[in-house]
């Protein structure tokens, strides 16, 4: 039985380091005595609602904890759960501020922070948490987004479609150098104005139809070159950037998407830089999921990246 609510799973015998699973290893973040991997939930789909998407992402953090519970402990790094920030009243901006404060505290404590979304409005909250953590420091930051969408919309209200334009504008106001890289952009899911905005903002993007296995070595080399001059990285994965067969339970299913055979090597390359400080997974919508397929895929990606970050540190 786990010591933290929301975590439970199989117990293998004999109970020793080599048989442990995440539900046996996780502890509450309040009792953290050393840096480790720390998860933080964002139970919110207000941004999806404002962006006219299919609701359900608010159930994402609980589903991700269930799928992470049975995954094996691969290293000795501590694992912590910092709870969940909820947005049940439609007050998205207030929820993002609370999440940013909690995220900044995890980064201040030296943890590798993992956000469990929630809609992709989690991204502006994660970025704000990073900015709070940095304070007066001005390192070069890269946001790497695995996504079918730019999420650079200009809207009257913040939504799941606005977070990266918000982050870019916020960083400029702070004088914080920020690069935005997106892998998996769908030409069928972004209007011309979004491509124009991306070009005007010097966003580096690669379309989904340019991310096949044959192009993968070139893309990884290019990604490494792009990240060579940055000081720290924030990784965000919109699970709807994967093919519908792998990720049916999302707000906006992909007509094509980027397969795991491509996504995982990209994530490995990012983690191997030793510069990855935080990540999140967004747009998992459990009510729309089939046999927990999408939640299992998202949990696998978190598990893989967290282990790679620990090994690279």
Secondary structure, DSSP 8 states (H G I E B T S, - for coil): --SSTT------SS-SGGG-BHHHHEEEGGG--S-EEEEEEEE--HHHHHTT--S-GGGHHHHHHHHHHTSB--SS-EEEEEEEEE--SS-HHHHHHHHHHHHHHHHHTT-EEEEEESSTTHHHHHHHHHHHHHTT----EEEEEE-SS------SS--TTSHHHHHHHHHHHHT--EEEEEEEE-TTSS-HHHHHHHHHTT-EEEEGGG-STTTHHHHHHHHHHHHTT-SEEEEEEEGGGS-TTT--SBSS--SS---HHHHHHHHHHHHHTS-EEEEEEE-B-GGG-STTHHHHHHHHHHHHHHHHHHHH-
